[in-house]
Amino acid sequence: MSASAIPASSGEALRCARFPLEAARALGDEEAVEEEALALAEERRARTPQERALHEARLKAKAKRRSRRASSRDSLSEGGEPRADPASPRGRPHDRRSRAGKGRGLPKKGGAGGKGVWGAPGVVYGEQEPDAQDPNYDEAAQGDTVYATVVPELDEAELEKTVQPTVLEYFEHGDSLEVVELLQGLNLGGHRAAVPSLAMVLSLEGKASHRELTSRLLSDLVGKVLSPEDIATAFDGMLHDLPDLILDTPEAPQMLGQFIARAVADHALPLDFLERYKGRVDCEHARAALDRAAVLLRIKRDVNRLDNVWGVGGGQRPVRHLIKEMNLLLREYLLSGEVSEAEHCLRQLEVPHFHHELVYEAVVMVLESSGEAAVTMMMKLLKVLWETGLVTLDQMNRGFQRVYDELGDISLDVPLAHSILERLVDLCFEEGVITKQLRDTCPARGRKRFVSEGDGGQIKQ
């Protein structure tokens, strides 16, 4: 298309606007020719003046738009400006160079940017150290992997909630190795000294056997879970808290002194533990505890362990020792007549499963004694033990049944054993100590009566 086809003046443009069909043919736009033909056909129809004016306005606007498009397609126009250079950034709409006309006209990021681009051509990347923070970091591909279990440190409340049931359960089964394994799985952190303190406080409120088990536990924990300094820190806190412990346990100073002596003897405490407090104790209760420990260590200076500082636990005592203790208990009762003291001594033995031995020894002691006083006193003791529930029905029946089974051998030393036993059994049944079935099973000696001399010495049946 030549430059002469484009209207050069405003008058020509107005003529094209009035005769759009001719303008379209001059521009060589076939589609526009068809549109203008259709438009003229519609114009021939009957229209109102308003519709004609609106239609002419639309045609003028369309002709102006077409003239602008046609002028942009030509390279030059008469008296116009040259079109954009294809080599410039504005000449290529999809070029990644800056279109603001700034910079040196180089590609962005040196040609290495954009989606799906691996980098600038010819760039060779070297080895890079793996970054552990990278989401694609493969831990298994880095060689040998070491996994460590992180256990959170327990605070004071969690420590008490965890350790207290363990210690109470230990008082039942007595297996210190199980407690050591449980404590090794905990992160005690800076609260290690709270473990022996908690165990000792619980044992002060318990029995002598519990305190014996606690001393053994402290000895077993040293070197595995705790150090001697941790034990020393625990005893420091116990000495400081003695005024509060006395409110619940009046004998706390003496018991704590025994704990200290036993721990020093078991090498759970440093040997100079008592020396640290010389002349530095103001509390009278703490001074009493340290004096008690010093006395025990001085008495047992030739003994490596104070094994009997708490006595021997009930279930751990030998049977001969228990029999000896029960015999001594019954003899003291026959001399003093104090039922409460005998009951207290029996409770201290902590052998409820062996109370049948006390019943057996009491009945045998009555059979071997002379006089009615022993029968009355033993019946009174058995009645009190039965009413308080200290001796159960099973233990009472087992004790009497053992006497029944050995009555033949007892009669060899005590000829009147049958008659004395019958009288004691009747008294116990009247007081409700034994059952009717147990009374009926009591063996009785049959008496052989001879007939008169005239019968030839025959025995009556």
Order of alpha helices (4+ residues) and beta strands (2+ residues): alpha-alpha-alpha-alpha-alpha-alpha-alpha-alpha-alpha-alpha-alpha-alpha-alpha-alpha-alpha-alpha-alpha-alpha-alpha-alpha
